[in-house]
């Protein structure tokens, strides 16, 4: 694979002579001495199904050393070296023969053939071309390790726990920066699903890519000072599970202490209610790219159930989102629509202005396999639409509020249940009608109907069901407005920015403590006030008016104004004490190139 070199892209700013000096240093002796031990540790780390705490410390230092190596040696020349390519192929072949249980050498040097249940399938055993393909992908994904890091930056803020975040690990271990990982979704989970459906590579290459992403996730979560999921439910559990090596209860507990959710905020001034834009026929609108992770096929199949099983031929599914992200998947969706005979009931509209098109729907639909806290669900509420969604990620946190559910949820991948949920909201059955008749009584009853409510199944003919749906339009719209009030109350951008800002200041105090600098509370309060004023100025300019970031002063050690869990607030005092930081700083500088053979950081 020819993905280009750093000198052509991320390092194009460097003088040509600097690149030439690096290339001249790429002698075979230097590669054998400094790089091959790191390469072998990387391959072994990818192949290992689990890692101890000490193992992750070693592998973290391996990443740091690899980054250090590429500050002195040329990226492209290293990976194109016949020595490196041969060592790569040899090491993976050894791994396949042992740790991946294709076969093993016992203590006496005899080759032990595994049982049929343990043997890898023939297609999983790599050819030399498979090894070359896997190397090409690794070189592409690991490219950030060729970039220098800013020694002076106190905080590295990453938007996921993927390979790119390894630069934050380097900054933490080399320069005592703090590493904050903000997770919208769970990247490891979503990458696993993506690679499972990746038809453009052999099984071995998919396994190797999966292993690299798994190792990156483990290392990043292991080193993160603070993890900031965008929801209080589901995703924090995934992060703890990853930090606990997928099941180690004590390590999960330690990881949980570093997790402090900041629930997503919405651009509340961008969306408004426009009932004149509603379709004349019952409709569900989606704002989703047509791709695997959004499971648009599930929505199309649900539409088929509504039209062909329930007989509601007036129903319309409208999908706004990119059609070119996964062209093959888009084609499969189009074929599915034709096969189900619902060409008049499904419209794949392509990209559109969300604020303008969302009002076409009678309700909003999200059929995703995986989510963080979907902004689109909140945007639907701002437009006054009730929602139907799969119960993934933090969807429940926004759709449910105590006894109120502003629509309906169902399990992912179940088209029959998704279809029923759509009909439930359109017809306002299963207690929704009673909830909207008197929300105060509904709250007093704890969300329990006072009498058995009508159900979709009670309407025996399509005509009866359609009549019920149309008669319930005022109640459905009222539900959407109740949902809008909830989003405006709890998901403001002001609250979101303030909590994120405070998290970064906590990370700043972590870094100062790790660097042995003063973390005096008065200094931090003054610095916070200056930054707060500047943010308010910038936001006021961008909004064309005043924008209040928050009036409460920042006080280290106080829980006032912190994210809902308060976990970060409870650990701020520990951050003010040098040496009280998870992960710690590893190693000291090594003379010369400063690269140790896979152990210790520089």
C-alpha positions in Angstrom: 0.0 0.0 0.0 1.4 3.4 -0.9 -0.2 5.8 1.6 2.5 8.4 1.1 5.2 9.6 3.6 5.1 12.0 6.5 7.5 14.3 4.5 4.7 14.7 2.0 2.0 15.4 4.5 2.2 15.9 8.2 6.0 16.8 8.1 6.0 18.8 4.9 7.0 21.8 6.9 10.4 20.3 7.9 13.5 21.4 5.9 14.5 18.9 3.2 17.9 18.6 4.8 16.4 17.3 8.0 14.7 14.5 6.1 17.9 13.6 4.4 19.8 13.5 7.7 17.2 11.1 9.1 17.5 8.9 6.0 21.2 8.8 6.3 20.8 7.4 9.8 18.8 4.4 8.7 21.7 2.0 8.6 21.1 -1.7 9.0 23.0 -1.6 12.3 20.8 1.1 13.7 17.6 -0.7 12.6 18.8 -3.9 14.2 19.8 -2.2 17.4 17.0 0.2 17.9 14.0 -0.6 15.8 13.6 -4.4 15.5 13.2 -4.9 19.3 10.4 -2.4 19.3 8.7 -3.9 16.2 8.8 -7.4 17.8 7.2 -6.0 21.0 4.5 -4.3 18.9 3.7 -7.5 17.1 3.7 -9.6 20.3 1.5 -7.0 22.0 -1.0 -7.1 19.1 -1.1 -10.9 19.2 -1.7 -11.2 23.0 -5.4 -11.5 23.8 -5.0 -9.8 27.2 -2.4 -7.7 29.1 -1.4 -7.4 32.8 -0.9 -3.9 34.3 2.9 -4.4 34.0 2.5 -5.6 30.5 0.7 -2.4 29.5 3.4 -0.4 31.2 6.0 -2.1 29.0 3.9 -1.7 25.9 3.3 2.0 26.7 7.0 2.5 26.9 7.4 0.6 23.6 5.1 3.2 21.9 7.1 6.0 23.5 10.4 4.5 22.3 9.0 4.0 18.8 8.0 7.6 18.7 11.4 8.7 19.9 13.0 6.5 17.2 11.1 8.3 14.5 12.2 11.7 15.7 15.8 10.6 14.7 15.2 8.2 11.9 13.2 8.4 8.7 9.7 6.9 8.7 9.5 5.7 5.1 13.0 4.4 4.8 12.5 2.4 8.0 9.3 0.7 6.9 10.6 0.1 3.3 13.8 -1.6 4.5 14.0 -5.2 3.4 15.4 -6.0 6.9 12.3 -4.6 8.6 9.8 -6.1 6.1 11.4 -9.5 6.6 11.5 -9.2 10.4 7.8 -8.2 10.3 6.9 -11.3 8.3 9.0 -13.6 10.4 7.6 -12.4 13.7 4.0 -12.7 12.6 4.8 -16.2 11.2 6.2 -17.2 14.6 3.1 -15.7 16.3 0.8 -17.6 14.1 2.7 -20.8 14.8 2.6 -20.4 18.6 0.4 -17.8 20.2 -2.4 -18.0 17.7 -2.4 -21.8 18.2 -1.8 -22.9 14.6 0.8 -25.2 16.2 3.3 -24.9 19.0 6.8 -26.1 19.9 6.9 -27.7 23.3 9.7 -27.4 25.9 11.6 -30.2 24.2 11.5 -28.6 20.8 8.9 -31.0 19.4 6.1 -29.6 17.2 2.7 -30.1 18.9 -0.2 -30.2 16.5 -3.4 -28.6 18.1 -6.7 -30.3 18.2 -9.2 -29.6 15.5 -11.2 -27.3 17.8 -8.1 -25.1 18.4 -6.7 -25.1 14.9 -7.0 -21.9 12.9 -8.9 -22.2 9.6 -6.7 -22.3 6.6 -8.0 -18.9 5.4 -6.7 -17.4 8.6 -3.1 -18.5 8.0 -1.4 -15.6 6.2 0.2 -15.7 2.9 3.2 -13.4 2.3 0.9 -11.0 0.5 -1.3 -10.9 3.5 1.7 -10.0 5.7 2.6 -7.2 3.3 -1.0 -5.9 3.2 -1.1 -5.9 7.0 2.2 -4.0 7.2 0.8 -1.4 4.8 -2.2 -0.8 7.0 0.0 -0.6 10.1 2.3 2.0 8.5 -0.8 4.0 7.6 -2.5 4.0 11.0 0.7 4.4 13.0 1.7 7.5 11.0 1.0 9.9 14.0 4.1 8.4 15.7 6.2 10.3 13.2 4.9 13.6 14.5 6.8 15.6 17.2 4.9 16.4 20.4 4.9 19.8 22.2 6.9 19.5 25.3 5.3 22.6 26.8 1.6 21.5 26.3 0.2 20.6 29.7 -2.9 18.9 28.4 -3.5 16.5 25.5 -7.2 16.2 24.8 -8.2 13.3 22.5 -11.6 12.6 21.0 -11.3 8.8 21.2 -9.1 5.9 22.4 -7.8 5.0 19.0 -4.3 4.9 17.5 -4.0 8.6 17.0 -4.3 9.1 20.8 -1.0 7.3 21.3 0.6 10.7 20.8 -1.1 11.8 24.0 0.4 8.7 25.7 3.9 9.8 24.4 3.3 13.4 25.7 2.3 12.1 29.1 5.2 9.8 29.6 7.9 12.0 28.1 6.8 15.4 29.2 4.4 14.8 32.1 1.4 16.2 30.2 -2.0 15.0 31.3 -4.1 12.9 28.9 -7.9 13.4 28.6 -9.9 11.2 26.4 -13.4 12.4 25.4 -15.4 9.5 24.0 -18.5 10.2 21.9 -18.9 6.5 21.1 -16.8 3.5 22.0 -14.3 3.5 19.1 -13.0 0.0 19.9 -16.5 -1.5 19.7 -17.3 0.4 16.4 -13.9 -0.5 14.8 -14.5 -4.2 15.7 -17.9 -4.1 13.8 -16.3 -2.2 10.9 -13.4 -4.6 10.5 -15.8 -7.6 10.7 -17.6 -6.3 7.6 -14.4 -5.2 5.8 -14.4 -7.3 2.6 -11.4 -5.6 1.1 -8.9 -7.6 3.2 -8.2 -11.2 4.1 -9.2 -12.7 7.4 -5.6 -12.4 8.7 -5.4 -8.7 7.8 -8.7 -8.1 9.5 -7.5 -9.9 12.6 -4.2 -7.9 12.6 -6.1 -4.6 12.2 -8.5 -5.6 15.0 -5.5 -6.5 17.2 -3.8 -3.2 16.6 -7.0 -1.2 17.5 -7.5 -3.4 20.6 -3.9 -2.8 21.8 -4.2 1.0 21.1 -7.5 1.1 23.1 -5.9 -0.8 26.1 -2.8 1.5 26.1 -4.8 4.7 25.8 -7.3 3.8 28.5 -4.4 2.6 30.7 -2.7 5.9 30.5 -5.6 8.3 30.5 -5.8 10.7 33.5 -9.4 11.4 32.8 -12.0 9.7 30.5 -15.0 11.8 29.6 -17.8 9.8 28.0 -20.7 11.9 26.6 -23.3 9.9 28.6 -23.8 8.6 32.1 -25.0 5.2 31.0 -23.6 2.3 29.0 -20.4 3.9 27.7 -18.8 4.4 31.1 -19.2 0.7 31.6 -17.5 -0.1 28.3 -14.6 2.1 29.3 -14.2 0.4 32.7 -14.4 -2.9 31.0 -11.6 -2.0 28.6 -9.5 -0.6 31.4 -10.1 -3.8 33.4 -8.7 -6.0 30.5 -12.3 -7.0 29.8 -13.3 -8.6 33.1 -10.6 -7.9 35.8 -12.9 -6.5 38.5 -10.2 -4.7 40.5 -8.7 -2.9 37.5 -12.3 -2.0 36.4 -12.8 -0.3 39.7 -9.6 1.6 39.4 -10.5 2.7 35.8 -14.0 3.8 36.9 -12.4 6.3 39.3 -10.9 8.1 36.3 -14.2 8.4 34.4 -16.3 11.5 34.7 -19.1 11.9 32.1 -19.9 15.2 30.5 -23.3 14.8 28.8 -23.6 16.2 25.3 -25.0 19.7 24.8 -27.1 20.9 21.8 -27.1 24.0 19.6 -30.5 24.9 21.0 -30.9 28.1 18.9 -30.4 26.2 15.6 -33.6 24.2 15.5 -37.2 25.4 15.8 -40.7 23.9 15.5 -42.4 24.1 12.0 -45.6 22.1 11.8 -46.3 23.5 8.4 -43.4 21.4 7.1 -44.9 18.0 8.1 -45.7 15.5 5.4 -49.3 14.8 4.6 -48.9 11.1 5.3 -47.5 9.4 8.5 -43.8 9.6 8.3 -40.6 8.9 10.1 -37.5 10.9 9.4 -33.9 9.9 9.9 -30.7 12.0 10.0 -28.2 9.2 9.4 -25.4 8.5 6.9 -26.3 5.4 4.9 -23.7 3.1 6.4 -23.4 -0.1 8.4 -23.1 1.4 11.9 -26.3 3.4 11.4 -28.1 0.1 10.4 -30.3 1.8 7.8 -31.3 -1.6 6.5 -33.0 -2.2 9.9 -35.1 0.9 9.3 -35.9 -0.2 5.8 -37.0 -3.6 7.0 -39.1 -2.0 9.7 -40.8 0.1 7.0 -41.5 -3.1 5.1 -43.1 -4.6 8.2 -45.3 -1.5 8.6 -46.3 -1.5 5.0 -46.6 -5.2 4.2 -47.5 -6.8 7.5 -49.5 -4.0 9.2 -50.9 -2.8 5.8 -50.2 0.9 6.5 -49.4 1.7 2.9 -49.5 5.4 3.5 -46.4 5.2 5.7 -43.2 7.1 4.6 -39.6 6.6 5.7 -37.3 9.6 4.9 -33.6 9.2 5.3 -31.2 12.3 5.1 -27.5 11.5 5.1 -24.5 10.8 2.9 -24.9 8.1 0.3 -21.3 7.8 -0.6 -19.7 6.8 2.7 -20.3 3.1 2.0 -21.4 2.9 -1.7 -21.8 -0.9 -1.5 -24.0 -0.6 1.5 -26.1 2.1 -0.2 -26.6 -0.2 -3.2 -27.7 -3.0 -0.8 -30.2 -0.6 0.7 -31.6 0.3 -2.7 -31.9 -3.4 -3.6 -33.6 -4.2 -0.3 -36.2 -1.4 -1.0 -36.9 -2.9 -4.4 -37.1 -6.5 -3.1 -39.5 -5.5 -0.4 -41.7 -3.6 -2.9 -41.6 -0.3 -0.9 -40.2 2.0 -3.4 -43.1 4.4 -2.8 -42.5 4.3 1.0 -38.7 4.9 1.4 -36.8 8.0 0.2 -33.0 8.1 0.4 -32.6 11.9 0.1 -28.9 12.2 0.5 -27.4 15.2 2.4 -29.7 18.0 3.5 -29.8 20.9 5.9 -30.9 19.2 9.1 -32.6 22.3 10.6 -34.7 22.7 7.5 -35.6 19.1 6.6 -36.3 17.6 10.1 -39.8 19.1 10.3 -41.0 16.8 7.5 -41.3 13.9 9.9 -44.1 13.0 12.2 -41.5 11.4 14.4 -37.8 11.0 14.4 -36.2 7.5 13.9 -32.7 6.3 14.8 -31.8 2.7 14.1 -28.1 2.6 15.0 -26.1 -0.4 16.1 -23.8 1.8 18.3 -23.9 5.4 19.6 -22.5 7.8 22.1 -25.2 10.2 23.1 -26.8 11.0 19.7 -27.0 14.7 19.0 -29.7 14.0 16.4 -32.1 12.8 19.1 -31.8 16.1 20.9 -32.2 18.0 17.7 -35.4 16.1 17.0 -36.7 17.3 20.4 -35.8 20.9 19.6 -37.8 20.5 16.4 -40.8 19.2 18.5 -40.6 15.6 17.3 -41.0 12.5 19.5 -38.5 9.8 18.8 -38.1 6.1 18.2 -34.7 4.7 18.7 -32.6 1.6 19.3 -31.5 1.3 22.9 -27.8 1.8 22.3 -25.1 4.0 23.9 -26.6 6.9 25.8 -29.9 7.1 23.8 -32.0 6.3 26.9 -30.4 9.2 28.8 -31.9 11.8 26.5 -35.2 9.9 25.5 -36.1 9.0 29.0 -36.5 11.3 32.0 -37.9 9.6 35.1 -41.5 8.5 34.4 -41.4 10.1 31.0 -40.4 8.5 27.8 -40.6 10.9 24.8 -41.3 8.2 22.3 -40.3 4.5 22.3 -37.1 2.4 22.4 -36.4 -1.1 21.1 -33.4 -3.5 20.9 -30.9 -2.9 18.0 -31.2 -5.1 15.0 -34.9 -6.1 15.6 -36.9 -4.8 12.6 -40.2 -6.2 14.0 -39.8 -4.4 17.3 -38.6 -1.2 15.6 -41.8 -1.2 13.4 -44.0 -1.7 16.4 -42.2 1.1 18.2 -42.9 3.5 15.3 -46.6 2.6 15.2 -46.8 3.0 19.0 -45.6 6.6 18.8 -47.7 7.4 15.7 -50.8 6.0 17.3 -49.9 7.1 20.9 -50.7 3.7 22.4 -49.0 1.8 25.3 -49.6 4.7 27.8 -48.4 7.6 25.7 -51.9 9.0 25.3 -52.6 8.9 29.0 -49.2 10.5 29.8 -50.1 13.4 27.6 -53.6 13.7 29.0 -52.2 14.8 32.4 -48.4 14.7 32.8 -48.7 15.6 36.5 -50.9 12.6 37.3 -48.6 10.4 35.2 -45.6 11.6 37.2 -47.5 11.0 40.5 -48.3 7.4 39.4 -44.6 6.8 38.6 -45.3 6.3 34.9 -47.7 3.4 35.5 -51.0 3.6 33.6 -54.1 3.8 35.8 -55.8 1.3 33.5 -54.7 -1.1 30.7 -53.8 1.3 27.8 -54.7 0.7 24.2 -52.1 -1.2 22.2 -51.3 -1.2 18.5 -52.6 -4.7 18.2 -56.1 -3.5 19.3 -56.7 -2.0 15.8 -57.6 -4.9 13.6 -57.6 -3.3 10.2 -55.2 -0.8 8.4 -58.1 1.7 8.1 -58.7 1.6 11.9 -55.0 2.0 12.6 -54.6 4.9 10.2 -57.7 6.6 11.7 -56.2 6.3 15.2 -52.8 7.7 14.0 -54.4 10.7 12.4 -56.7 11.4 15.4 -53.7 11.3 17.7 -51.7 13.9 15.8 -52.4 16.7 18.4 -51.3 14.4 21.3 -48.2 13.3 19.3 -47.2 16.9 18.7 -47.8 17.8 22.3 -45.4 14.9 23.2 -42.8 16.4 20.9 -43.2 19.8 22.6 -42.8 18.2 26.1 -39.6 16.6 24.7 -38.4 20.0 23.4 -38.8 21.5 26.9 -36.7 18.7 28.4 -33.9 19.2 25.8 -33.8 22.9 26.4 -33.6 22.4 30.2 -31.0 19.7 30.4 -28.8 19.8 27.3 -27.7 23.4 26.9 -24.4 24.2 25.2 -23.6 26.5 28.1 -23.6 23.7 30.6 -21.7 21.4 28.3 -18.9 23.9 27.6 -18.5 24.8 31.3 -18.1 21.2 32.3 -15.6 20.4 29.6 -13.6 23.5 30.4 -13.4 22.5 34.1 -12.3 19.0 33.1 -9.4 20.5 31.1 -8.4 22.7 34.1 -8.3 19.6 36.3 -6.0 18.0 33.7 -3.9 21.1 33.8 -3.5 20.8 37.6 -2.6 17.1 37.1 0.2 18.1 34.7 1.6 20.8 37.0 1.7 18.4 39.9 3.5 15.8 37.8 6.0 18.4 36.6 6.7 19.4 40.2 5.2 22.9 39.7 3.0 24.8 42.0 -0.7 24.1 41.8 -1.7 26.9 44.0 -5.5 27.2 44.1 -5.4 31.0 43.9 -3.3 30.9 40.7 -5.6 28.4 39.1 -8.6 30.4 40.1 -7.2 33.5 38.5 -6.1 31.6 35.3 -9.5 30.0 35.1 -11.2 33.4 35.4 -9.1 34.8 32.6 -9.8 31.8 30.3 -13.5 32.0 31.2 -13.7 35.6 30.2 -12.0 35.0 26.9 -14.3 32.1 26.2 -17.3 34.2 27.0 -16.0 36.9 24.6 -15.5 34.5 21.8 -18.9 32.8 22.3 -20.6 36.2 22.4 -18.9 37.2 19.2 -20.0 33.9 17.5 -23.6 34.1 18.8 -24.0 37.8 18.1 -24.8 38.6 21.6 -24.1 37.7 25.3 -23.1 34.2 26.2 -22.7 33.3 29.9 -20.1 30.6 30.4 -20.9 30.4 34.1 -20.7 32.8 37.0 -19.5 30.4 39.8 -15.8 30.8 40.4 -13.5 27.8 39.9 -12.4 26.4 43.2 -9.9 23.5 43.3 -11.2 20.9 45.7 -14.8 22.0 45.5 -17.5 20.0 43.7 -19.4 23.1 42.7 -20.0 23.3 38.9 -18.4 19.9 38.1 -19.9 17.2 36.0 -22.8 15.2 37.4 -20.7 12.3 38.8 -18.4 14.6 40.8 -15.6 12.0 40.5 -13.1 14.6 39.1 -14.1 17.0 41.9 -13.3 14.4 44.5 -9.8 13.8 43.1 -8.7 17.4 42.5 -6.9 17.7 45.8 -4.9 14.6 45.0 -3.8 16.3 41.8 -2.3 19.1 43.8 0.1 16.7 45.4 3.1 15.7 43.2 3.3 12.0 42.5 -0.4 11.3 43.1 -1.3 10.9 39.4 -2.4 7.6 37.8 0.1 6.1 35.4 3.1 8.2 36.5 6.0 9.4 34.5 8.4 6.7 33.2 12.1 6.7 32.8 14.9 9.2 32.1 16.7 10.2 29.0 19.1 7.7 27.4 22.4 9.0 26.0 22.7 9.0 22.2 19.5 8.2 20.4 17.8 7.5 23.7 16.1 4.3 22.6 16.1 1.2 24.9 15.2 -2.2 23.6 11.5 -2.2 24.3 11.7 -1.2 27.9 11.6 2.1 29.7 10.6 5.5 28.3 12.9 8.3 27.4 
